[in-house]
Amino acid sequence: MLGSPVGGALTDKFGRKQLILFGLVFSAISTLTFGLVNDLNALYPLMVVVGLLSSVAHPAHDAMIADILPEKQRQEGFGILRVVANLSWIIGPTIGGFIANINFFYLFVIDAVVSCIVAIIIFRVIPETKPEAQAHEEGESLLQTVLGYRVVLKDLAFMAFMVPGRLMMVVYLQMYGTLSVYLRDNHGINPSGYGFLMTTSAITVVIFQFWVSRLIKLRPPFLMMAFGTLFYMIGFALFGVVTAYVLFALNIVIITIGEMIIMPTSQALAANFAPDVMRGRYMAIFGLSWAIPSTVGPGAAGYILDNYNPNLLWFIGGALCALSAIAFYALHLRLGTRPQFAPAKKEGQPLPATSD
């Protein structure tokens, strides 16, 4: 959880490119180190270091995308990244399994080499995208940059956007842990069956994300957040009702439709809230949308599964998503008229004025 806020401040102070390069080099070194360490006791401090620093570069990635793309194209840009990530999720395990059959250590070596190659490409090809600082910001110390998080936390509109997003994310992340346990213990679904469900989700994103991104960019973003959250509500609540495997797969598709709407829209909204010179810090706070729910969610879900009817978990999840959808609709009514939150226009129509 510490890596993202630290990375956000460093991104705004020193630039996006340097943080991304650091992240890639650190990934190469840490991955290779994992492959070389055979002592379990040595892994503990290594895991602490990696846990603290692995997310340092994440705000820089998001900030660079937001720097490069105009406001009305950011949903599509973040959608493209999701397609690439899901393609990697589909292809990566197959390649990894093939390499592991030859020599498991080669996995770590190839991972480190790929990270270094990408770092070289970014160093040689990608320019720095950090916006020009204003006169009063050029001499700002690193401490002052860190203290700038007070501005982010005092942005009540942004924090109001964060609250239903974190509530919804607590439910969404149950798909990547709790769901596998629930399906195994209550419906006899083995790990390979759960893996197929996750592959179904990834394939759905790869096939339909471009089309979905083109549709949603033409519609009010907060309204799309509410609409996508309704898909979460339906998909997760139905896990407490259905018992057939094919219906589990249908639930995953329903959730994935919501995911294709919510993920690029929420990233674009977070970027559009931010002033240019504070984009790294805003994206860092937004990045905690994963860290906090992933810390709280599994424990809460485990408690419910152990002490109550397991189906209750999914009904509670559906209710939380319903509350989030209502909150996003309220934000649409309150903030939807701001220029930076206006939907894109169809080709041939003038774009609305932009404002940070």
JOSUL-V375441 format. One line per field, one symbol per residue. ss: DSSP state (H for helix, E for strand, L for the rest). phi: phi as a letter, one per 40 degrees, with the letter a starting at -180 (. if undefined). A space follows every 50 residues. Layout:
ss: ???
phi: ???
This chain:
ss: LHHHHHHHHHHHHHLHHHHHHHHHHHHHHHHHHHHHLLLHHHHHHHHHHH HHHLLLLHHHHHHHHHHHLLHHHHHHHHHHHHHHHHHHHHHHHHHHHHHH HHLHHHHHHHHHHHHHHHHHHHHHHLLLLLLLLLHHHHLLLHHHHHHLHH HHHHLHHHHHHHHHHHHHHHHHHHHHLHHHHHHHHHHLLLHHHHHHHHHH HHHHHHHHHHHHHHHHLLLLHHHHHHHHHHHHHHHHHHLLLLLLHHHHHH HHHHHHHHHHHHHHHHHHHHHHHLLHHHHHHHHHHHHHHHHHHHHHHHHH HHHHHHHLLLHHHHHHHHHHHHHHHHHHHHHHHHHLLLHHHLLLLLLLLL LLLLLL
phi: .ccccccccccccbhccccccdcccccccccccdcccbcdcccccccccc ccbcccccccdcccdcccccdcbcdccccccccccccccccdcccccccc ccaccddcccdcccdcccccccccbcccbdccccdccccccccccccccc cccccccccccccccccccdcdcccbadcccccccbbgccdccccccccd cccdcdcbcdccccccccbdcccccccccccddcccccccbcbccccccc dcccccdccccccccccccdcccccdcbccccccccccccccccccddcc ccccccbbddcddcccdcccccccccccccccccbcccdcbcccccdgbc cccbac
